[in-house]
Amino acid sequence: MYASDVLGIVYSNVYDDCISELTSVRTMGSVPFAGRYRLIDFVLSGMVNSSIGQVGVSTKANYQSLMDHLGSGKPWDLSRKREGMTLLPPFSLNGDGGVYKSRIEALKGMMNYISKSGKEYVLFADCNVVCNLDYTDFIDSHVSSGADISIAYKRGIAPKLLDTMSFQFDGDRITDVAVDAKAEEACDYSLNIIIMSRVLLERLINGAISTGAESFERDIIAKNAADLYLRGYKIEEYAKTIDSLQSYYDINMQLLSGEFKDLFKADRPVYTKVRDDMPAIYGVCSDTSDSLIADGCIIKGTVENCVLARGVYIAEGAVVKNSIIMQDCYISANAKINCAILDKDVVVKPARELSGAETYPLYIGKGITV
């Protein structure tokens, strides 16, 4: 067991552009998911459940909601006198007060924090991968293999994200790295869960900065595939990558069809900020089926195949189907909603009809009255 020698680094903003509708007012890490969680909850919980006791969260923009959600890190047992959770500000390299422009600049900006941690290894993860991994096996296999860098990967259609890596192997050794190949067929693609030694990371980042490199994937991983022992670690467990508003909708909906149990496990709980609220209340005329309903909801109408966050109100006569309704939305009497994503605090007036499609969900922004 080597997890106590590992520093966790979580990128909260890297792929904000892929779901810009949801991240215009928040970071990727604080995007609501499955009714009562935020995306960052899954990676933080995975690290804590694997006995990683020091985690740095890299920020960039729109991180007020992230700060509010994380607080001191207490829900994840990361509010500690020593180690614990640290929010890392988005300092750039050039000293002009701007934010970093790449992973390499972000890492250079936080290198002092990484060096002072004294940890032997550094584990990186993004917030757009929905999974509940046991990082212990990943860490132990990396150390015992003698690899320079280990990268978690999954077999399937690669997500449509900038700089997505896909791999070719000789055994478990990565022999070739394709970056942003946009293959339409199944491949072994990176989940951007990466571990390496702190000393190696410092050397690679300093070398990349000195040569003006900008892409972590191209200029550090792919460039060193022939010189370093890059090792793949295949993930067989549930792991879904969010690369668009459509995939965000689909992954939420898939939880309703039985995949919920693959993500939430008794031996690996997912922690989140606690909001004390009453249990959901169902009116005498309500009709609810195949849905995730968070606490604090009041349902007097019909809800079918939906994800409802805390504090949602569904009035009498309202019909909501195949939709994601975020926190504190109010659906008035006789309104009809289908295949929609309603952000927080949306108000739908009486008898309004909102409809998208399963392949093109309708999105209503935060605080809008329709």
Secondary structure as the mmCIF struct_conf table of DSSP 4:
data_model
#
loop_
_struct_conf.conf_type_id
_struct_conf.id
_struct_conf.beg_label_comp_id
_struct_conf.beg_label_asym_id
_struct_conf.beg_label_seq_id
_struct_conf.end_label_comp_id
_struct_conf.end_label_asym_id
_struct_conf.end_label_seq_id
HELX_RH_3T_P HELX_RH_3T_P1 ALA A 3 ASP A 5
STRN STRN1 VAL A 6 TYR A 11
BEND BEND1 SER A 12 ASN A 13
TURN_TY1_P TURN_TY1_P1 VAL A 14 TYR A 15
HELX_RH_3T_P HELX_RH_3T_P2 ASP A 16 ILE A 19
HELX_RH_AL_P HELX_RH_AL_P1 SER A 20 THR A 23
BEND BEND2 SER A 24 ARG A 26
HELX_RH_3T_P HELX_RH_3T_P3 MET A 28 SER A 30
STRN STRN2 PRO A 32 PHE A 33
TURN_TY1_P TURN_TY1_P2 ALA A 34 ARG A 36
STRN STRN3 TYR A 37 ARG A 38
HELX_RH_AL_P HELX_RH_AL_P2 LEU A 39 ASN A 49
TURN_TY1_P TURN_TY1_P3 SER A 50 SER A 51
STRN STRN4 GLN A 54 SER A 58
BEND BEND3 ALA A 61 ASN A 62
HELX_RH_AL_P HELX_RH_AL_P3 GLN A 64 LEU A 70
TURN_TY1_P TURN_TY1_P4 GLY A 71 SER A 72
BEND BEND4 GLY A 73 GLY A 73
HELX_RH_3T_P HELX_RH_3T_P4 LYS A 74 TRP A 76
TURN_TY1_P TURN_TY1_P5 ASP A 77 ASP A 77
BEND BEND5 LYS A 81 GLU A 83
STRN STRN5 GLY A 84 LEU A 88
HELX_LH_PP_P HELX_LH_PP_P1 PRO A 89 PRO A 89
BEND BEND6 LEU A 93 GLY A 97
HELX_LH_PP_P HELX_LH_PP_P2 GLY A 98 TYR A 100
BEND BEND7 SER A 102 SER A 102
HELX_RH_AL_P HELX_RH_AL_P4 ARG A 103 GLY A 109
TURN_TY1_P TURN_TY1_P6 MET A 110 MET A 110
HELX_RH_AL_P HELX_RH_AL_P5 MET A 111 SER A 117
BEND BEND8 GLU A 120 GLU A 120
STRN STRN6 TYR A 121 ASP A 126
BEND BEND9 CYS A 127 ASN A 128
STRN STRN7 VAL A 129 CYS A 131
HELX_RH_AL_P HELX_RH_AL_P6 TYR A 135 SER A 145
TURN_TY1_P TURN_TY1_P7 GLY A 146 GLY A 146
BEND BEND10 ASP A 148 ASP A 148
STRN STRN8 ILE A 149 GLY A 156
BEND BEND11 ILE A 157 ILE A 157
HELX_LH_PP_P HELX_LH_PP_P3 ALA A 158 PRO A 159
TURN_TY1_P TURN_TY1_P8 LEU A 162 ASP A 163
STRN STRN9 MET A 165 ASP A 170
TURN_TY1_P TURN_TY1_P9 GLY A 171 ASP A 172
STRN STRN10 ARG A 173 VAL A 179
BEND BEND12 ASP A 180 ASP A 180
BEND BEND13 GLU A 184 GLU A 185
STRN STRN11 CYS A 187 SER A 197
HELX_RH_AL_P HELX_RH_AL_P7 ARG A 198 SER A 210
TURN_TY1_P TURN_TY1_P10 THR A 211 GLY A 212
HELX_RH_AL_P HELX_RH_AL_P8 PHE A 216 PHE A 216
HELX_RH_PI_P HELX_RH_PI_P1 GLU A 217 ALA A 222
TURN_TY1_P TURN_TY1_P11 LYS A 223 ASP A 227
BEND BEND14 LEU A 228 LEU A 228
STRN STRN12 LEU A 230 LYS A 234
BEND BEND15 GLU A 237 GLU A 237
STRN STRN13 ALA A 239 THR A 241
BEND BEND16 SER A 244 SER A 244
HELX_RH_AL_P HELX_RH_AL_P9 LEU A 245 GLN A 254
HELX_RH_3T_P HELX_RH_3T_P5 LEU A 255 SER A 257
TURN_TY1_P TURN_TY1_P12 GLY A 258 GLU A 259
HELX_RH_AL_P HELX_RH_AL_P10 PHE A 260 LEU A 263
STRN STRN14 LYS A 265 LYS A 265
TURN_TY1_P TURN_TY1_P13 ALA A 266 ASP A 267
STRN STRN15 ARG A 268 ARG A 268
HELX_LH_PP_P HELX_LH_PP_P4 PRO A 269 TYR A 271
HELX_LH_PP_P HELX_LH_PP_P5 MET A 278 ALA A 280
STRN STRN16 ILE A 281 TYR A 282
TURN_TY1_P TURN_TY1_P14 VAL A 284 CYS A 285
STRN STRN17 ASP A 287 SER A 289
BEND BEND17 ASP A 290 ASP A 290
STRN STRN18 LEU A 292 ILE A 293
TURN_TY1_P TURN_TY1_P15 ASP A 295 GLY A 296
STRN STRN19 ILE A 298 ILE A 299
BEND BEND18 GLY A 301 GLY A 301
STRN STRN20 THR A 302 GLU A 304
BEND BEND19 ASN A 305 ASN A 305
STRN STRN21 VAL A 307 LEU A 308
TURN_TY1_P TURN_TY1_P16 ARG A 310 GLY A 311
STRN STRN22 TYR A 313 ILE A 314
TURN_TY1_P TURN_TY1_P17 GLU A 316 GLY A 317
STRN STRN23 VAL A 319 LYS A 321
BEND BEND20 ASN A 322 ASN A 322
STRN STRN24 ILE A 324 ILE A 325
TURN_TY1_P TURN_TY1_P18 GLN A 327 ASP A 328
STRN STRN25 TYR A 330 ILE A 331
TURN_TY1_P TURN_TY1_P19 ALA A 333 ASN A 334
STRN STRN26 LYS A 336 ASN A 338
BEND BEND21 CYS A 339 CYS A 339
STRN STRN27 ALA A 340 LEU A 342
TURN_TY1_P TURN_TY1_P20 LYS A 344 ASP A 345
STRN STRN28 VAL A 347 VAL A 348
TURN_TY1_P TURN_TY1_P21 PRO A 350 ALA A 351
STRN STRN29 GLU A 353 SER A 355
STRN STRN30 ALA A 357 ALA A 357
TURN_TY1_P TURN_TY1_P22 GLU A 358 THR A 359
STRN STRN31 TYR A 360 TYR A 360
STRN STRN32 LEU A 362 ILE A 364
TURN_TY1_P TURN_TY1_P23 LYS A 366 GLY A 367
STRN STRN33 THR A 369 THR A 369
#
